Amino acid sequence: MDKVMATAAQALADVTDGRSFAVGGFGLSGVPEVLIGALHENGASGLTVVSNNCGVDGRGLGILLAAGRIARVTGSYIGENKEFARQYLAGELEVELTPQGTLAERLRAGGSGIPAFYTTAGVGTQVAEGGLPWRYAPDGSVAVASPPKEVRSFDGVEHILEHAITTDYALVRAARGDRHGNLVFHRAARNFNPPAAMAGRITVAEVEELVEPGVLGPDEIHLPGVFVQRVVALTPEQAADKAIEKRTVRER
């Protein structure tokens, strides 16, 4: 099946208000910038986003945040985005913080049909006991707090129950992909793009290099096309547009 769409806008034309998205990327590595831009142009609002982080000011998911399109975020890292912190502390944004490895496994489990799992991550903390601020009130008080999680002992070690994540859509970026949706990721981009892709009911992948079916060998493929419904081929200019969070220099 040829899954290639003509444009990113066409690939996201059916998105409406209130939809949920799993979005790949690690920092600014492997972020589906073109698809995020198309989602911004689509105009949908009240979105729920699941992603390791929420971009930075002016890049990645930070574009949607600045436009007030995101209502809720599940992630593991807030830093590097002042607008994210402002909206969260002002009570404009609901935020569920979860340990990074737990987040990756919740996404992978959702794509694998596993409804929940037990983990030691978070035992003895507010992750397990509840009370983490999900949403603040305008006066700074906690309007919505995280609930306590089930704790169970295995071989004398306490574990907490974490539920899998599935979303309406997933947006990911791959270094290479074919028309059937088989994808290959480059280095750190592989951290969250594959599990995010697995969690989406409709997964849209932007690929830097589109190849014909059969070019990618079975051992090269990081994510099989069964998890991908739509593919968007990037232009050379789009593929080359890659930001970094910080450029470090040293005085001589």
Protein Blocks (a to p, Z undefined) as FASTA:
>chain_A
ZZbdfblklmmmmpcehiacddedehjgoiafklmmmmmmnopahiacddfbecjehiaj
llmmmnopafbdcdfbfghilklmmmmmnopaccddddfklmmmmmmmmmnopabdcdfe
hphiaklngoiafbdcfkopafbdcdddddddeehiacddddddddfbdcdddfbdcfko
pacdehjlmmmmmmmmmmpmbdcdddfbdcdehjacfklpmbdfklpcbdcdddfklmmm
ccdfbdcdddZZ
